Amino acid sequence: MGQCSLVQIDVPTRNFIKTARIALGVANAIDEDDPAHGWLLNALTTAFNHLNLHEPFGEGFYRSIPAAYQLLQEGIADAGPQLDVDLVVVGHAHIDLAWLWTLTQ
């Protein structure tokens, strides 16, 4: 195992990536003949082209995230109305007794 580090997650970057992954997943899931497919891919392209990648994870990159996120959100809105779906999600977790973890862990 390597050395551990404490990191701080940049919330705007996380939100941008999360939204981009969902948009790409929807674009890949719907039919290529659906107009929303092209709109979503165009929104992703526009947003990612707006990112400042001259110095990855530098100040310019983080400053470019809010505008890129806004462009992505606008492009998703232009792709059409929200899908009429219901999601049912069930969480699952367990404590592995073989590791002899305490109850507080």
C-alpha positions, 0 to 999 in steps of 0.5 A: 500500500502506498502513502495515504493522503488527505484530499479536498474534493472540488464540489463544482468539478464533481458536479460537472463530472457527475452530470457529464457522466449521466448525460453520456449514459443517457445518450448511449442508452437512447436510440441514435435516431432520437434527436436528444442523442445528438443534442446531448453529445453536442452539449457534452462536446461544447462543455468539454471544449470550454474547459481550460486544459492548458494546465490540468487541475491548475487554477485556469481549469478550476476557473473554467468549470462553472461556465462549462457546467452552465453550458452543459446544463443548458445543452441538456435542457435544450435536448428535450423534456425530462424522461418520464421514468421512476427509479427504485433504488435499494442500498446494501452494506455489510460489515465483514466480520473476518476483518474483526472490525469493531461496532464503531467502525 
